[in-house]
Amino acid sequence: MGIDVEYFYQEGVIVISTLQISSPETDLLIDCLSSDLSLKRISSFLKPLFHNPKILKLMHGADNDLVLLKSNFNLSVVNFLDTARLDLELIKKNNLRGLGTICNEYTGIKMPK
């Protein structure tokens, strides 16, 4: 399952705007700013997915995303792989590369972005 968190700064506060979750079968976009959704409701929906050790969660450059998921939704991520950190280990350098770059290098697939 792929996860991405989009956020912005408003008056010095970080606000999560959307959560994108993808699996081979489904792509889900959660509008966290929707007046119909509460943080508690989003958390109760995501908790069984995020805490399930049988589901591998993939994120790219997730340092801030993990902190925001914990602080906003009280969610931790079980069975998680950060593709940016894995790439750093493989290339033995300290520069984070974009997901499109590493997908192209390792798989030959060019991602539209």
N, C-alpha and C positions, 0 to 999 in steps of 0.2 A: 504494500500500500504506500503510495507516494503522498507526502504531506508538504504543503507550503503555507506559510503565514504571511499575510500582507498587513502592514501597519503604517501609521503616520504619527507625527508629533503634533499635538494641539495644546498650546499654552503650557509647554514643558512636560506634558503627559503623553505616554505612548498609548495609542488607541489601535486595537486590532480591528481592521476593517473587514477582511475576508479570510476564511480558511478554505483552502483547496485540498481535496482528498481524492485520490485516484486509485482505482484498482483495475485489473484487466477487464472487468465487466462494467465498471461504473466510474463516472466523473461527477464529483459533488462539489458545489460551491456554496458555502455558507456565508450569508451576509450578516456579519456580527453587529452591524449598525441598524438592522431592522428593528422596528419598534415591536414587532410580534415575537421576537426572541429575547430571552433573558440569558445572562451568563450561566445561570444555574441550569436552564433547559439545554443549552448547548453542551455544557459539561456532562449532564446525565446522558445525552445522546452519544457523546464521544468516548466516555470513560470505558465502556466494554470493548471498544476497538483499540484504544490506546494502551490499555492494560493487559490485553490478550497476548501472552508470550508466543502463541502459535502464528501470529500475524507479524511478518517483518515490516517495519516502518522505515521508509527511505526518505531522507531529507538532504538538502544540499545547503551547506553553510548555515547550520541550524543553531548556532550559539545563541543568538537573540531569540529565535523562535521557541526554543526550549524554555528559556526564562519567561517569556510572555505567556506560553501555555500554562506554566505553573502559576504565575502571578494572577492571571486573569481567570483561569478556569480550574485551578487547583489540579491540573493534569500532569502526570509524569508520563513518559513514553517508555514502554517495555519492549525489548527486542528491536533495537533501533540501530540504523547505520547512517552515518553522515558521509555522503559521497565526496564532499569537498575534503574532509579529513582523511578519508581513505586515499584519495588522489595525492594528498600531501605526503602520506607515508610511502606511496608507490614511487613518486618522482624524487623524493628526498630533497625537496625545496620548500621554501616558506611562503611562496606566493599562491594565494587561493585563485583557482581558475574557475571559469564559468561552467555550468552544467553542459551547455552546448559544446564547448571546447573539449571537455573530457569524454563526452559521448562520441564525438566524432573521432577522437584519437583512439579510444579503446574498441569501438564497434564499427567505425566507418559510417555511422548514421549521422546525417546533418539535421539538426533540430531547427525548425523555424521558431524564431523567438520574436 
